[in-house]
Each structure stands twice: as C-alpha cells, then as structure tokens.
C-alpha cells in the first residue's frame, strides 16, 4: 500500500481517501478498481471528454462528491477542461453540449432514473453511437456506480482534488 500511496500522492497531490478507508482494509479490491481505471483510460473507443462527462454525471446524480471531484480533476489533468461540467445539471437546456453528448447524457439519465432505457432514448443513442459505444456507455455508468456505492455509504467526501489539479495546471 505504501507504493500505491506514493503513486497517488504523485498523481493527485495527496493520498486519496478511498485508498485509506477502503483499499487499506480490503487490498484485494484495489485490483478491481485499478482494472476499471485501466479500461477507462486504454480500452474504450468513446472520446475521453464524453466519457468524463458521463462519469461526472453519474457521480453527481449519486451525490458522490469524492467521485465527481476525482473525475473533474482527472479531466483537467487530461486537458479536457471543466467549463461544460458546470452545465451538467441543465444539459437539456444548455447549448454547451453536442447532439452526441446529449444522447449519451439522456441514455445515462434513463439508466439512473429506473434502470431501463426508454425506446426513444435508445433510438437517439443508436443514431449517433455504434453498438460497441452503447455498451461502453452502459459499462461506464455501471462502473462509476460501483465506485459511488462504495464511497457514499462510507462517507468518503471530496478530497479537494479539483482545486489541487487547477492550481497544478496554472503553475505548469
């Protein structure tokens, strides 16, 4: 765990609370989390900015402040920026989102509402996404929910990672 702590501190500027609360007590779970992160960063065909929007939307809907903060910080580190993320709660009305992003957000919101996809939502998704991308959207929602459902009950709050990433980006 010491090595993991050092890597986290180097990457994020601090040791993340889930490392101290969850993974220090159940180290075998760390491999699951790292595998999910590897898939997100290396195996998805979805645009990283779109994937980040989806992950932040899911975290926000689950009221998982830690996960939303981590995702926003990661977006900044990848050079995605955070302006559109501020519009996520009103994505339907905002001009900040493309038709493809709207279709993804509608798809994810449907899942979050009741676990099903409305027929109109599926048709809109099929119009702009491949079958693989639809599977990836579904998986992103599920994998983020996995993280959220650990952080929430264990009361893991924001680590202030967005602030750290913003300061780090300005100084570089």
ABEGO torsion letter per residue (X at the ends): XAAAAAAAAAAAGBBBAAAAAAAAABAAAAAAAAAAAAAAAAABABBAAAAAAAAAAAAAAAGBAAAAAAAAAAAAAAGAEAAAAAAAAAAAABAABBAAAAAAAAAAAAAAAAGBBBAAAAAAAAAABBAAAAAAAAAAAAAAAAAAAAAAAAGBBBAGAAAAAAAAAAAX
